[in-house]
């Protein structure tokens, strides 16, 4: 029984993320776009104050297609 619970818990981490349905109304789309913009603004703000020589900066603040430093 314990082995079954442990196996189920372990396999749950291997599953893809839960399906997120596309917004159905104009208000849901706007809320989604506002959330994306808010997260991007926060990311840019944090990257502006972060030490540019750290691994975290490389991981969190660079985007595909950015020029190589």
PQR file of N, CA, C, O and H, with PARSE charges and radii, in Angstrom:
ATOM      1  N   UNK A   1       0.824  -1.190   0.000 -0.4000 1.5000
ATOM      2  CA  UNK A   1       0.000   0.000   0.000 -0.0000 2.0000
ATOM      3  C   UNK A   1       0.870   1.256   0.000  0.5500 1.7000
ATOM      4  O   UNK A   1       0.618   2.201  -0.748 -0.5500 1.4000
ATOM      5  N   UNK A   2       1.896   1.250   0.849 -0.4000 1.5000
ATOM      6  CA  UNK A   2       2.800   2.395   0.900 -0.0000 2.0000
ATOM      7  C   UNK A   2       3.551   2.516  -0.414  0.5500 1.7000
ATOM      8  O   UNK A   2       3.768   3.621  -0.911 -0.5500 1.4000
ATOM      9  H   UNK A   2       2.101   0.483   1.457  0.4000 1.0000
ATOM     10  N   UNK A   3       3.946   1.391  -0.974 -0.4000 1.5000
ATOM     11  CA  UNK A   3       4.661   1.395  -2.249 -0.0000 2.0000
ATOM     12  C   UNK A   3       3.778   1.972  -3.358  0.5500 1.7000
ATOM     13  O   UNK A   3       4.261   2.725  -4.204 -0.5500 1.4000
ATOM     14  H   UNK A   3       3.769   0.493  -0.570  0.4000 1.0000
ATOM     15  N   UNK A   4       2.513   1.632  -3.359 -0.4000 1.5000
ATOM     16  CA  UNK A   4       1.579   2.154  -4.354 -0.0000 2.0000
ATOM     17  C   UNK A   4       1.438   3.670  -4.217  0.5500 1.7000
ATOM     18  O   UNK A   4       1.435   4.380  -5.222 -0.5500 1.4000
ATOM     19  H   UNK A   4       2.120   1.021  -2.671  0.4000 1.0000
ATOM     20  N   UNK A   5       1.321   4.169  -2.997 -0.4000 1.5000
ATOM     21  CA  UNK A   5       1.203   5.606  -2.768 -0.0000 2.0000
ATOM     22  C   UNK A   5       2.479   6.329  -3.197  0.5500 1.7000
ATOM     23  O   UNK A   5       2.413   7.403  -3.795 -0.5500 1.4000
ATOM     24  H   UNK A   5       1.322   3.592  -2.180  0.4000 1.0000
ATOM     25  N   UNK A   6       3.623   5.752  -2.897 -0.4000 1.5000
ATOM     26  CA  UNK A   6       4.896   6.348  -3.276 -0.0000 2.0000
ATOM     27  C   UNK A   6       5.054   6.381  -4.798  0.5500 1.7000
ATOM     28  O   UNK A   6       5.529   7.370  -5.357 -0.5500 1.4000
ATOM     29  H   UNK A   6       3.676   4.880  -2.410  0.4000 1.0000
ATOM     30  N   UNK A   7       4.655   5.304  -5.455 -0.4000 1.5000
ATOM     31  CA  UNK A   7       4.737   5.243  -6.916 -0.0000 2.0000
ATOM     32  C   UNK A   7       3.819   6.280  -7.556  0.5500 1.7000
ATOM     33  O   UNK A   7       4.217   6.959  -8.502 -0.5500 1.4000
ATOM     34  H   UNK A   7       4.268   4.501  -5.001  0.4000 1.0000
ATOM     35  N   UNK A   8       2.621   6.403  -7.058 -0.4000 1.5000
ATOM     36  CA  UNK A   8       1.668   7.374  -7.606 -0.0000 2.0000
ATOM     37  C   UNK A   8       2.180   8.802  -7.423  0.5500 1.7000
ATOM     38  O   UNK A   8       2.052   9.630  -8.325 -0.5500 1.4000
ATOM     39  H   UNK A   8       2.297   5.851  -6.289  0.4000 1.0000
ATOM     40  N   UNK A   9       2.749   9.085  -6.277 -0.4000 1.5000
ATOM     41  CA  UNK A   9       3.292  10.413  -6.019 -0.0000 2.0000
ATOM     42  C   UNK A   9       4.467  10.709  -6.938  0.5500 1.7000
ATOM     43  O   UNK A   9       4.593  11.820  -7.453 -0.5500 1.4000
ATOM     44  H   UNK A   9       2.853   8.412  -5.544  0.4000 1.0000
ATOM     45  N   UNK A  10       5.316   9.731  -7.141 -0.4000 1.5000
ATOM     46  CA  UNK A  10       6.477   9.910  -8.009 -0.0000 2.0000
ATOM     47  C   UNK A  10       6.050  10.123  -9.452  0.5500 1.7000
ATOM     48  O   UNK A  10       6.594  10.995 -10.128 -0.5500 1.4000
ATOM     49  H   UNK A  10       5.214   8.828  -6.723  0.4000 1.0000
ATOM     50  N   UNK A  11       5.097   9.356  -9.935 -0.4000 1.5000
ATOM     51  CA  UNK A  11       4.658   9.476 -11.316 -0.0000 2.0000
ATOM     52  C   UNK A  11       3.881  10.768 -11.565  0.5500 1.7000
ATOM     53  O   UNK A  11       3.845  11.252 -12.696 -0.5500 1.4000
ATOM     54  H   UNK A  11       4.655   8.647  -9.386  0.4000 1.0000
ATOM     55  N   UNK A  12       3.271  11.323 -10.547 -0.4000 1.5000
ATOM     56  CA  UNK A  12       2.516  12.566 -10.716 -0.0000 2.0000
ATOM     57  C   UNK A  12       3.434  13.704 -11.149  0.5500 1.7000
ATOM     58  O   UNK A  12       3.002  14.614 -11.857 -0.5500 1.4000
ATOM     59  H   UNK A  12       3.300  10.929  -9.628  0.4000 1.0000
ATOM     60  N   UNK A  13       4.684  13.661 -10.734 -0.4000 1.5000
ATOM     61  CA  UNK A  13       5.636  14.688 -11.134 -0.0000 2.0000
ATOM     62  C   UNK A  13       6.037  14.582 -12.594  0.5500 1.7000
ATOM     63  O   UNK A  13       6.575  15.541 -13.148 -0.5500 1.4000
ATOM     64  H   UNK A  13       5.036  12.922 -10.159  0.4000 1.0000
ATOM     65  N   UNK A  14       5.792  13.451 -13.229 -0.4000 1.5000
ATOM     66  CA  UNK A  14       6.172  13.239 -14.620 -0.0000 2.0000
ATOM     67  C   UNK A  14       5.075  13.634 -15.598  0.5500 1.7000
ATOM     68  O   UNK A  14       5.307  13.666 -16.806 -0.5500 1.4000
ATOM     69  H   UNK A  14       5.354  12.673 -12.779  0.4000 1.0000
ATOM     70  N   UNK A  15       3.917  13.926 -15.104 -0.4000 1.5000
ATOM     71  CA  UNK A  15       2.795  14.270 -15.977 -0.0000 2.0000
ATOM     72  C   UNK A  15       2.951  15.685 -16.521  0.5500 1.7000
ATOM     73  O   UNK A  15       3.541  16.540 -15.861 -0.5500 1.4000
ATOM     74  H   UNK A  15       3.728  13.899 -14.122  0.4000 1.0000
ATOM     75  N   UNK A  16       2.433  15.935 -17.704 -0.4000 1.5000
ATOM     76  CA  UNK A  16       2.475  17.303 -18.239 -0.0000 2.0000
ATOM     77  C   UNK A  16       1.588  18.217 -17.391  0.5500 1.7000
ATOM     78  O   UNK A  16       0.704  17.736 -16.682 -0.5500 1.4000
ATOM     79  H   UNK A  16       1.954  15.241 -18.240  0.4000 1.0000
ATOM     80  N   UNK A  17       1.818  19.521 -17.459 -0.4000 1.5000
ATOM     81  CA  UNK A  17       0.986  20.435 -16.671 -0.0000 2.0000
ATOM     82  C   UNK A  17      -0.490  20.319 -17.073  0.5500 1.7000
ATOM     83  O   UNK A  17      -0.821  19.893 -18.179 -0.5500 1.4000
ATOM     84  H   UNK A  17       2.536  19.911 -18.035  0.4000 1.0000
ATOM     85  N   UNK A  18      -1.339  20.700 -16.165 -0.4000 1.5000
ATOM     86  CA  UNK A  18      -2.779  20.615 -16.411 -0.0000 2.0000
ATOM     87  C   UNK A  18      -3.166  21.474 -17.612  0.5500 1.7000
ATOM     88  O   UNK A  18      -2.567  22.522 -17.854 -0.5500 1.4000
ATOM     89  H   UNK A  18      -1.071  21.047 -15.267  0.4000 1.0000
ATOM     90  N   UNK A  19      -4.143  21.038 -18.338 -0.4000 1.5000
ATOM     91  CA  UNK A  19      -4.618  21.760 -19.514 -0.0000 2.0000
ATOM     92  C   UNK A  19      -5.239  23.079 -19.091  0.5500 1.7000
ATOM     93  O   UNK A  19      -6.071  23.117 -18.184 -0.5500 1.4000
ATOM     94  H   UNK A  19      -4.630  20.187 -18.142  0.4000 1.0000
ATOM     95  N   UNK A  20      -4.841  24.147 -19.737 -0.4000 1.5000
ATOM     96  CA  UNK A  20      -5.422  25.456 -19.467 -0.0000 2.0000
ATOM     97  C   UNK A  20      -6.217  25.880 -20.693  0.5500 1.7000
ATOM     98  O   UNK A  20      -5.653  26.118 -21.761 -0.5500 1.4000
ATOM     99  H   UNK A  20      -4.165  24.116 -20.474  0.4000 1.0000
ATOM    100  N   UNK A  21      -7.506  25.971 -20.529 -0.4000 1.5000
ATOM    101  CA  UNK A  21      -8.375  26.302 -21.652 -0.0000 2.0000
ATOM    102  C   UNK A  21      -8.124  27.733 -22.120  0.5500 1.7000
ATOM    103  O   UNK A  21      -7.768  28.611 -21.334 -0.5500 1.4000
ATOM    104  H   UNK A  21      -7.964  25.778 -19.661  0.4000 1.0000
ATOM    105  N   UNK A  22      -8.319  27.939 -23.414 -0.4000 1.5000
ATOM    106  CA  UNK A  22      -8.204  29.283 -23.968 -0.0000 2.0000
ATOM    107  C   UNK A  22      -9.353  30.135 -23.424  0.5500 1.7000
ATOM    108  O   UNK A  22     -10.459  29.631 -23.222 -0.5500 1.4000
ATOM    109  H   UNK A  22      -8.608  27.226 -24.052  0.4000 1.0000
ATOM    110  N   UNK A  23      -9.097  31.401 -23.192 -0.4000 1.5000
ATOM    111  CA  UNK A  23     -10.185  32.274 -22.721 -0.0000 2.0000
ATOM    112  C   UNK A  23     -11.341  32.294 -23.721  0.5500 1.7000
ATOM    113  O   UNK A  23     -11.129  32.241 -24.933 -0.5500 1.4000
ATOM    114  H   UNK A  23      -8.200  31.810 -23.357  0.4000 1.0000
ATOM    115  N   UNK A  24     -12.543  32.369 -23.204 -0.4000 1.5000
ATOM    116  CA  UNK A  24     -13.729  32.299 -24.055 -0.0000 2.0000
ATOM    117  C   UNK A  24     -14.352  33.663 -24.316  0.5500 1.7000
ATOM    118  O   UNK A  24     -15.040  33.843 -25.321 -0.5500 1.4000
ATOM    119  H   UNK A  24     -12.714  32.412 -22.220  0.4000 1.0000
ATOM    120  N   UNK A  25     -14.126  34.612 -23.440 -0.4000 1.5000
ATOM    121  CA  UNK A  25     -14.748  35.921 -23.620 -0.0000 2.0000
ATOM    122  C   UNK A  25     -13.678  37.001 -23.787  0.5500 1.7000
ATOM    123  O   UNK A  25     -12.496  36.771 -23.532 -0.5500 1.4000
ATOM    124  H   UNK A  25     -13.567  34.465 -22.624  0.4000 1.0000
ATOM    125  N   UNK A  26     -14.112  38.158 -24.213 -0.4000 1.5000
ATOM    126  CA  UNK A  26     -13.211  39.297 -24.381 -0.0000 2.0000
ATOM    127  C   UNK A  26     -12.587  39.669 -23.043  0.5500 1.7000
ATOM    128  O   UNK A  26     -11.406  40.011 -22.987 -0.5500 1.4000
ATOM    129  H   UNK A  26     -15.072  38.345 -24.421  0.4000 1.0000
ATOM    130  N   UNK A  27     -13.353  39.606 -21.979 -0.4000 1.5000
ATOM    131  CA  UNK A  27     -12.851  39.965 -20.655 -0.0000 2.0000
ATOM    132  C   UNK A  27     -11.784  38.990 -20.193  0.5500 1.7000
ATOM    133  O   UNK A  27     -10.794  39.397 -19.585 -0.5500 1.4000
ATOM    134  H   UNK A  27     -14.312  39.328 -22.025  0.4000 1.0000
ATOM    135  N   UNK A  28     -11.976  37.698 -20.477 -0.4000 1.5000
ATOM    136  CA  UNK A  28     -10.967  36.705 -20.106 -0.0000 2.0000
ATOM    137  C   UNK A  28      -9.680  36.919 -20.898  0.5500 1.7000
ATOM    138  O   UNK A  28      -8.584  36.804 -20.349 -0.5500 1.4000
ATOM    139  H   UNK A  28     -12.780  37.368 -20.971  0.4000 1.0000
ATOM    140  N   UNK A  29      -9.810  37.229 -22.179 -0.4000 1.5000
ATOM    141  CA  UNK A  29      -8.620  37.509 -22.991 -0.0000 2.0000
ATOM    142  C   UNK A  29      -7.879  38.719 -22.452  0.5500 1.7000
ATOM    143  O   UNK A  29      -6.653  38.699 -22.345 -0.5500 1.4000
ATOM    144  H   UNK A  29     -10.700  37.323 -22.625  0.4000 1.0000
ATOM    145  N   UNK A  30      -8.605  39.765 -22.115 -0.4000 1.5000
ATOM    146  CA  UNK A  30      -7.961  40.970 -21.600 -0.0000 2.0000
ATOM    147  C   UNK A  30      -7.272  40.697 -20.276  0.5500 1.7000
ATOM    148  O   UNK A  30      -6.161  41.175 -20.047 -0.5500 1.4000
ATOM    149  H   UNK A  30      -9.601  39.782 -22.202  0.4000 1.0000
ATOM    150  N   UNK A  31      -7.914  39.936 -19.403 -0.4000 1.5000
ATOM    151  CA  UNK A  31      -7.309  39.584 -18.122 -0.0000 2.0000
ATOM    152  C   UNK A  31      -6.035  38.773 -18.337  0.5500 1.7000
ATOM    153  O   UNK A  31      -5.044  38.963 -17.632 -0.5500 1.4000
ATOM    154  H   UNK A  31      -8.817  39.548 -19.589  0.4000 1.0000
ATOM    155  N   UNK A  32      -6.069  37.866 -19.318 -0.4000 1.5000
ATOM    156  CA  UNK A  32      -4.888  37.058 -19.650 -0.0000 2.0000
ATOM    157  C   UNK A  32      -3.759  37.955 -20.160  0.5500 1.7000
ATOM    158  O   UNK A  32      -2.613  37.818 -19.732 -0.5500 1.4000
ATOM    159  H   UNK A  32      -6.875  37.712 -19.890  0.4000 1.0000
ATOM    160  N   UNK A  33      -4.086  38.869 -21.071 -0.4000 1.5000
ATOM    161  CA  UNK A  33      -3.068  39.771 -21.613 -0.0000 2.0000
ATOM    162  C   UNK A  33      -2.503  40.690 -20.530  0.5500 1.7000
ATOM    163  O   UNK A  33      -1.301  40.955 -20.506 -0.5500 1.4000
ATOM    164  H   UNK A  33      -5.017  38.979 -21.418  0.4000 1.0000
ATOM    165  N   UNK A  34      -3.355  41.172 -19.645 -0.4000 1.5000
ATOM    166  CA  UNK A  34      -2.891  42.021 -18.544 -0.0000 2.0000
ATOM    167  C   UNK A  34      -1.945  41.255 -17.629  0.5500 1.7000
ATOM    168  O   UNK A  34      -0.947  41.804 -17.161 -0.5500 1.4000
ATOM    169  H   UNK A  34      -4.332  40.957 -19.664  0.4000 1.0000
ATOM    170  N   UNK A  35      -2.256  39.993 -17.374 -0.4000 1.5000
ATOM    171  CA  UNK A  35      -1.400  39.159 -16.525 -0.0000 2.0000
ATOM    172  C   UNK A  35      -0.036  38.931 -17.186  0.5500 1.7000
ATOM    173  O   UNK A  35       0.998  39.006 -16.523 -0.5500 1.4000
ATOM    174  H   UNK A  35      -3.066  39.547 -17.753  0.4000 1.0000
ATOM    175  N   UNK A  36      -0.039  38.657 -18.482 -0.4000 1.5000
ATOM    176  CA  UNK A  36       1.222  38.470 -19.211 -0.0000 2.0000
ATOM    177  C   UNK A  36       2.045  39.750 -19.160  0.5500 1.7000
ATOM    178  O   UNK A  36       3.249  39.694 -18.910 -0.5500 1.4000
ATOM    179  H   UNK A  36      -0.879  38.596 -19.021  0.4000 1.0000
ATOM    180  N   UNK A  37       1.429  40.888 -19.389 -0.4000 1.5000
ATOM    181  CA  UNK A  37       2.135  42.176 -19.361 -0.0000 2.0000
ATOM    182  C   UNK A  37       2.685  42.463 -17.970  0.5500 1.7000
ATOM    183  O   UNK A  37       3.812  42.941 -17.839 -0.5500 1.4000
ATOM    184  H   UNK A  37       0.451  40.933 -19.592  0.4000 1.0000
ATOM    185  N   UNK A  38       1.907  42.178 -16.932 -0.4000 1.5000
ATOM    186  CA  UNK A  38       2.349  42.414 -15.560 -0.0000 2.0000
ATOM    187  C   UNK A  38       3.568  41.554 -15.224  0.5500 1.7000
ATOM    188  O   UNK A  38       4.518  42.040 -14.611 -0.5500 1.4000
ATOM    189  H   UNK A  38       0.992  41.790 -17.038  0.4000 1.0000
ATOM    190  N   UNK A  39       3.546  40.274 -15.623 -0.4000 1.5000
ATOM    191  CA  UNK A  39       4.697  39.402 -15.362 -0.0000 2.0000
ATOM    192  C   UNK A  39       5.937  39.855 -16.119  0.5500 1.7000
ATOM    193  O   UNK A  39       7.041  39.818 -15.576 -0.5500 1.4000
ATOM    194  H   UNK A  39       2.774  39.879 -16.122  0.4000 1.0000
ATOM    195  N   UNK A  40       5.769  40.281 -17.362 -0.4000 1.5000
ATOM    196  CA  UNK A  40       6.908  40.741 -18.155 -0.0000 2.0000
ATOM    197  C   UNK A  40       7.491  42.035 -17.583  0.5500 1.7000
ATOM    198  O   UNK A  40       8.711  42.198 -17.548 -0.5500 1.4000
ATOM    199  H   UNK A  40       4.872  40.311 -17.804  0.4000 1.0000
ATOM    200  N   UNK A  41       6.642  42.947 -17.139 -0.4000 1.5000
ATOM    201  CA  UNK A  41       7.110  44.193 -16.522 -0.0000 2.0000
ATOM    202  C   UNK A  41       7.896  43.897 -15.253  0.5500 1.7000
ATOM    203  O   UNK A  41       8.936  44.509 -15.011 -0.5500 1.4000
ATOM    204  H   UNK A  41       5.651  42.815 -17.167  0.4000 1.0000
ATOM    205  N   UNK A  42       7.413  42.972 -14.446 -0.4000 1.5000
ATOM    206  CA  UNK A  42       8.116  42.586 -13.220 -0.0000 2.0000
ATOM    207  C   UNK A  42       9.458  41.933 -13.546  0.5500 1.7000
ATOM    208  O   UNK A  42      10.450  42.188 -12.863 -0.5500 1.4000
ATOM    209  H   UNK A  42       6.568  42.475 -14.642  0.4000 1.0000
ATOM    210  N   UNK A  43       9.498  41.093 -14.582 -0.4000 1.5000
ATOM    211  CA  UNK A  43      10.749  40.447 -14.984 -0.0000 2.0000
ATOM    212  C   UNK A  43      11.768  41.493 -15.415  0.5500 1.7000
ATOM    213  O   UNK A  43      12.934  41.420 -15.028 -0.5500 1.4000
ATOM    214  H   UNK A  43       8.692  40.885 -15.136  0.4000 1.0000
ATOM    215  N   UNK A  44      11.338  42.463 -16.211 -0.4000 1.5000
ATOM    216  CA  UNK A  44      12.237  43.521 -16.683 -0.0000 2.0000
ATOM    217  C   UNK A  44      12.742  44.351 -15.506  0.5500 1.7000
ATOM    218  O   UNK A  44      13.920  44.706 -15.454 -0.5500 1.4000
ATOM    219  H   UNK A  44      10.391  42.523 -16.526  0.4000 1.0000
ATOM    220  N   UNK A  45      11.856  44.661 -14.564 -0.4000 1.5000
ATOM    221  CA  UNK A  45      12.253  45.438 -13.386 -0.0000 2.0000
ATOM    222  C   UNK A  45      13.308  44.698 -12.578  0.5500 1.7000
ATOM    223  O   UNK A  45      14.316  45.283 -12.181 -0.5500 1.4000
ATOM    224  H   UNK A  45      10.899  44.373 -14.606  0.4000 1.0000
ATOM    225  N   UNK A  46      13.077  43.405 -12.334 -0.4000 1.5000
ATOM    226  CA  UNK A  46      14.044  42.627 -11.562 -0.0000 2.0000
ATOM    227  C   UNK A  46      15.371  42.487 -12.300  0.5500 1.7000
ATOM    228  O   UNK A  46      16.432  42.521 -11.677 -0.5500 1.4000
ATOM    229  H   UNK A  46      12.258  42.930 -12.657  0.4000 1.0000
ATOM    230  N   UNK A  47      15.323  42.331 -13.605 -0.4000 1.5000
ATOM    231  CA  UNK A  47      16.557  42.193 -14.381 -0.0000 2.0000
ATOM    232  C   UNK A  47      17.359  43.487 -14.380  0.5500 1.7000
ATOM    233  O   UNK A  47      18.588  43.453 -14.450 -0.5500 1.4000
ATOM    234  H   UNK A  47      14.461  42.303 -14.111  0.4000 1.0000
ATOM    235  N   UNK A  48      16.688  44.612 -14.303 -0.4000 1.5000
ATOM    236  CA  UNK A  48      17.389  45.893 -14.301 -0.0000 2.0000
ATOM    237  C   UNK A  48      18.214  46.086 -13.036  0.5500 1.7000
ATOM    238  O   UNK A  48      19.238  46.768 -13.070 -0.5500 1.4000
ATOM    239  H   UNK A  48      15.690  44.640 -14.246  0.4000 1.0000
ATOM    240  N   UNK A  49      17.785  45.498 -11.920 -0.4000 1.5000
ATOM    241  CA  UNK A  49      18.509  45.690 -10.661 -0.0000 2.0000
ATOM    242  C   UNK A  49      19.404  44.499 -10.320  0.5500 1.7000
ATOM    243  O   UNK A  49      20.121  44.534  -9.320 -0.5500 1.4000
ATOM    244  H   UNK A  49      16.953  44.944 -11.893  0.4000 1.0000
ATOM    245  N   UNK A  50      19.370  43.453 -11.132 -0.4000 1.5000
ATOM    246  CA  UNK A  50      20.126  42.238 -10.845 -0.0000 2.0000
ATOM    247  C   UNK A  50      21.572  42.365 -11.335  0.5500 1.7000
ATOM    248  O   UNK A  50      21.843  43.029 -12.335 -0.5500 1.4000
ATOM    249  H   UNK A  50      18.787  43.424 -11.944  0.4000 1.0000
ATOM    250  N   UNK A  51      22.490  41.721 -10.617 -0.4000 1.5000
ATOM    251  CA  UNK A  51      23.891  41.667 -11.031 -0.0000 2.0000
ATOM    252  C   UNK A  51      23.985  40.895 -12.337  0.5500 1.7000
ATOM    253  O   UNK A  51      23.556  39.744 -12.414 -0.5500 1.4000
ATOM    254  H   UNK A  51      22.270  41.182  -9.804  0.4000 1.0000
ATOM    255  N   UNK A  52      24.542  41.520 -13.356 -0.4000 1.5000
ATOM    256  CA  UNK A  52      24.552  40.935 -14.697 -0.0000 2.0000
ATOM    257  C   UNK A  52      25.587  39.828 -14.885  0.5500 1.7000
ATOM    258  O   UNK A  52      25.626  39.193 -15.939 -0.5500 1.4000
ATOM    259  H   UNK A  52      24.891  42.455 -13.293  0.4000 1.0000
ATOM    260  N   UNK A  53      26.419  39.591 -13.883 -0.4000 1.5000
ATOM    261  CA  UNK A  53      27.455  38.561 -13.988 -0.0000 2.0000
ATOM    262  C   UNK A  53      27.065  37.251 -13.319  0.5500 1.7000
ATOM    263  O   UNK A  53      27.911  36.369 -13.170 -0.5500 1.4000
ATOM    264  H   UNK A  53      26.387  40.107 -13.026  0.4000 1.0000
ATOM    265  N   UNK A  54      25.826  37.100 -12.917 -0.4000 1.5000
ATOM    266  CA  UNK A  54      25.407  35.895 -12.201 -0.0000 2.0000
ATOM    267  C   UNK A  54      24.715  34.904 -13.123  0.5500 1.7000
ATOM    268  O   UNK A  54      24.226  35.259 -14.195 -0.5500 1.4000
ATOM    269  H   UNK A  54      25.138  37.817 -13.037  0.4000 1.0000
ATOM    270  N   UNK A  55      24.686  33.661 -12.681 -0.4000 1.5000
ATOM    271  CA  UNK A  55      23.979  32.616 -13.429 -0.0000 2.0000
ATOM    272  C   UNK A  55      22.477  32.894 -13.456  0.5500 1.7000
ATOM    273  O   UNK A  55      21.801  32.605 -14.444 -0.5500 1.4000
ATOM    274  H   UNK A  55      25.083  33.372 -11.810  0.4000 1.0000
ATOM    275  N   UNK A  56      21.965  33.454 -12.368 -0.4000 1.5000
ATOM    276  CA  UNK A  56      20.530  33.749 -12.312 -0.0000 2.0000
ATOM    277  C   UNK A  56      20.145  34.763 -13.392  0.5500 1.7000
ATOM    278  O   UNK A  56      19.092  34.633 -14.016 -0.5500 1.4000
ATOM    279  H   UNK A  56      22.514  33.688 -11.565  0.4000 1.0000
ATOM    280  N   UNK A  57      20.988  35.767 -13.613 -0.4000 1.5000
ATOM    281  CA  UNK A  57      20.715  36.745 -14.666 -0.0000 2.0000
ATOM    282  C   UNK A  57      20.678  36.057 -16.018  0.5500 1.7000
ATOM    283  O   UNK A  57      19.781  36.305 -16.824 -0.5500 1.4000
ATOM    284  H   UNK A  57      21.844  35.873 -13.106  0.4000 1.0000
ATOM    285  N   UNK A  58      21.652  35.194 -16.265 -0.4000 1.5000
ATOM    286  CA  UNK A  58      21.680  34.447 -17.532 -0.0000 2.0000
ATOM    287  C   UNK A  58      20.400  33.635 -17.719  0.5500 1.7000
ATOM    288  O   UNK A  58      19.827  33.600 -18.808 -0.5500 1.4000
ATOM    289  H   UNK A  58      22.380  34.992 -15.610  0.4000 1.0000
ATOM    290  N   UNK A  59      19.964  32.986 -16.645 -0.4000 1.5000
ATOM    291  CA  UNK A  59      18.792  32.110 -16.713 -0.0000 2.0000
ATOM    292  C   UNK A  59      17.492  32.892 -16.848  0.5500 1.7000
ATOM    293  O   UNK A  59      16.641  32.535 -17.662 -0.5500 1.4000
ATOM    294  H   UNK A  59      20.430  33.014 -15.761  0.4000 1.0000
ATOM    295  N   UNK A  60      17.327  33.950 -16.066 -0.4000 1.5000
ATOM    296  CA  UNK A  60      16.044  34.636 -15.975 -0.0000 2.0000
ATOM    297  C   UNK A  60      15.883  35.846 -16.894  0.5500 1.7000
ATOM    298  O   UNK A  60      14.760  36.260 -17.182 -0.5500 1.4000
ATOM    299  H   UNK A  60      18.019  34.240 -15.405  0.4000 1.0000
ATOM    300  N   UNK A  61      17.004  36.416 -17.356 -0.4000 1.5000
ATOM    301  CA  UNK A  61      16.908  37.694 -18.048 -0.0000 2.0000
ATOM    302  C   UNK A  61      17.299  37.646 -19.518  0.5500 1.7000
ATOM    303  O   UNK A  61      17.149  38.648 -20.217 -0.5500 1.4000
ATOM    304  H   UNK A  61      17.916  36.080 -17.122  0.4000 1.0000
ATOM    305  N   UNK A  62      17.781  36.544 -19.996 -0.4000 1.5000
ATOM    306  CA  UNK A  62      18.104  36.464 -21.420 -0.0000 2.0000
ATOM    307  C   UNK A  62      16.974  35.748 -22.146  0.5500 1.7000
ATOM    308  O   UNK A  62      16.316  34.860 -21.603 -0.5500 1.4000
ATOM    309  H   UNK A  62      17.902  35.730 -19.428  0.4000 1.0000
ATOM    310  N   UNK A  63      16.776  36.159 -23.371 -0.4000 1.5000
ATOM    311  CA  UNK A  63      15.734  35.571 -24.216 -0.0000 2.0000
ATOM    312  C   UNK A  63      16.377  35.015 -25.477  0.5500 1.7000
ATOM    313  O   UNK A  63      17.430  35.499 -25.892 -0.5500 1.4000
ATOM    314  H   UNK A  63      17.310  36.881 -23.811  0.4000 1.0000
ATOM    315  N   UNK A  64      15.767  34.009 -26.094 -0.4000 1.5000
ATOM    316  CA  UNK A  64      16.293  33.515 -27.358 -0.0000 2.0000
ATOM    317  C   UNK A  64      16.364  34.660 -28.377  0.5500 1.7000
ATOM    318  O   UNK A  64      15.419  35.435 -28.528 -0.5500 1.4000
ATOM    319  H   UNK A  64      14.912  33.616 -25.757  0.4000 1.0000
ATOM    320  N   UNK A  65      17.495  34.748 -29.064 -0.4000 1.5000
ATOM    321  CA  UNK A  65      17.671  35.795 -30.043 -0.0000 2.0000
ATOM    322  C   UNK A  65      18.365  37.026 -29.504  0.5500 1.7000
ATOM    323  O   UNK A  65      18.711  37.923 -30.273 -0.5500 1.4000
ATOM    324  H   UNK A  65      18.263  34.119 -28.941  0.4000 1.0000
ATOM    325  N   UNK A  66      18.582  37.092 -28.174 -0.4000 1.5000
ATOM    326  CA  UNK A  66      19.337  38.208 -27.610 -0.0000 2.0000
ATOM    327  C   UNK A  66      20.770  38.137 -28.117  0.5500 1.7000
ATOM    328  O   UNK A  66      21.307  37.044 -28.295 -0.5500 1.4000
ATOM    329  H   UNK A  66      18.302  36.363 -27.550  0.4000 1.0000
ATOM    330  N   UNK A  67      21.401  39.292 -28.354 -0.4000 1.5000
ATOM    331  CA  UNK A  67      22.804  39.257 -28.774 -0.0000 2.0000
ATOM    332  C   UNK A  67      23.680  38.694 -27.646  0.5500 1.7000
ATOM    333  O   UNK A  67      23.404  38.898 -26.464 -0.5500 1.4000
ATOM    334  H   UNK A  67      20.965  40.180 -28.210  0.4000 1.0000
ATOM    335  N   UNK A  68      24.727  37.989 -28.037 -0.4000 1.5000
ATOM    336  CA  UNK A  68      25.632  37.381 -27.066 -0.0000 2.0000
ATOM    337  C   UNK A  68      26.457  38.482 -26.438  0.5500 1.7000
ATOM    338  O   UNK A  68      26.986  39.349 -27.133 -0.5500 1.4000
ATOM    339  H   UNK A  68      24.951  37.822 -28.997  0.4000 1.0000
ATOM    340  N   UNK A  69      26.565  38.444 -25.102 -0.4000 1.5000
ATOM    341  CA  UNK A  69      27.350  39.457 -24.417 -0.0000 2.0000
ATOM    342  C   UNK A  69      28.809  39.160 -24.538  0.5500 1.7000
ATOM    343  O   UNK A  69      29.636  39.910 -24.019 -0.5500 1.4000
ATOM    344  H   UNK A  69      26.135  37.739 -24.538  0.4000 1.0000
TER
END
